Amino acid sequence: MKVLVSLCVFVPLLALATAEEEAVLESILRDRSHIEETLRLNKIAFIRQHGIRVRIHALLVDRYVQTFKEKMSFFSDPELVLKEIVDDPDKFYIFKSILAKTNVSKFDLPNRDAYRDFFGINPVSSFKQLSAQCSYMGGCLLEKIERAITHELPSLLGSINSSKNPTLSSCEATGCGEKPKNRYRRN
């Protein structure tokens, strides 16, 4: 009889423990799913931010190369011309010309001294202008970067978010269809 009573008490406790364990397991699986989704979103946002930095770096290097080629003459010393440009980029409007482009913030611009070091390691003559790197079939490299930043990565973010909120399209969620106005350009 004692065994029957203890068995009758133990079975509901076992069912209760199993229900609690199931709830805990469901909670853990929900948390894991949320963490994985957050990691994917953060990784895509990080890749997009890195793409923005690469785009700005490419524009700056292109502007330095363009200025270098404009200032070079047949009798100029390339090292002195580059030193003059790198030492005083404001004189040649290097950073201001990049700020005049769309989707570039002054907070996104790197340190000016970094380019003194950069061109100390990488000779300016080893770079082609961005316009020279466009091909008929492949398109321009800068356009590919801009397309990834403005369309492909936001749509990827939108596809991840669509499982949570299916009413918004990726462009409505991120504003990728908008063309921001350039405050520095005259109309």
Order of alpha helices (4+ residues) and beta strands (2+ residues): alpha-alpha-alpha-alpha-alpha-alpha-alpha
